[in-house]
Amino acid sequence: MTTEVEHPLRRPLLDELHARAAPRFSAPARVVHLALKDPGDSVARDRAEDRRMLSELAGEPVPDRRSFEFERRGYTIDWENHTEYAGYTALLRNNRSAPFSADPAALFPPEWEASGNARRIAAVVIEVLPMPADDAQLVAQLEQWLDPRRTIVMRVLDGGAVIAGDFRRDEYGYTRFVVFVSPETGPGRTGYTVQRLLDLETYRALAMIGFLSSRELTSRLNQLDPKLRTLVEHVDSEERNAEEVLHELLTLTGELEALAMQNDFRLGATQAYAAIVESRLDALGDERFRGRQTLRDFLARRYEPSIRTAFAGEARLDRMLSRASRAGDLLRTRVDVSRTAQNQELLRSLDERGEMQLQLQTTVEGLSVIAISYYAIALLSYVLAPFAEEHGLNKAWVLACCVPVVIALTWCGMRMIRGRIHRRMTHPHDSR
């Protein structure tokens, strides 16, 4: 088939379906898993640093890919580059050494781990062993390797396997699990069971990071909550200025938004990781073994409350943001109403002042007409004096007859000037 008919994303989407294929193996085998996460912003970390560490461990250059497989000290090591961590899963098939007798430092040297920025977020050793002849023998073996007070034991695969672990760090810093498989359990089901157990342990640790972040968030929210409560109480109070309260509320809302942004990825990742843990638990199943606590029992008492605490912190932050937003809307409405009343009062004051200015202007206009008329008649007296003498007219009567005319003409001129100014003010773009 020609590539022209293929969507450019079809092949990578198909490849994604086959990514992280579980290995196929049978008992006895040993699996050593290491997940390294940058303590800082692991999402934006330098992926080239991950490949450098991989190349150093593999002893050869590695391609720029998300996964790589190589051999080291008899183990087949599968490397995967995830969103927040780089995972190394080493598989030793046909293991003939005693369970938990190997030092993982020979496989993953401490100096190699310390050479990069990433640190262990999960370190697991799983011994895959043949199913003992009876349950008593199985329990006796577990007591040699695990803490009896902390051990969880459960049947999976419809009784075809037994999983046990204690979630305690051993002398090498690794947590231990034992998977007993019956002869009827195929290598594919064995590989899938181990893969799910590794995913569960890794994503459990990643999910619980959100619990630690949530404790810090809750501590900060405990400080901000009384301030928000006080500001909300003053939303309709006349004791404080509404604009001052609104300014303080906006400052507090800004702090809440900053907290939401800082914790957005972590809390979202916690939700995603918790969903993966739940799906792996469902896939494993948990049939109780001789009254012992199962993995789900163990997580229900310790892990699940941590996750609920993380979700509760996120929900509380959302509620506080919602309260702050509603209070801000109410305060803005109150401020707008107050400003509208102030503007109306100002307009009323301007109207009164305008009326006074109009009265003053009318008074001044009348005085101006009188003053201009007075000077105009004074000038006319000089112009009309020779004319009155020549024709034998009384100068006073001549000026008296001119006074009404001069006043009328002056008044009309003032009206024309005022009308022209008014038209220019009301029609500024009128060129006429």
Summary of the structure (lengths in Angstrom):
residues: 432
radius of gyration: 44.8
end to end distance: 79.6
largest distance: 158.3
contacts: 1229
relative contact order: 0.08
helix: 61%
strand: 15%
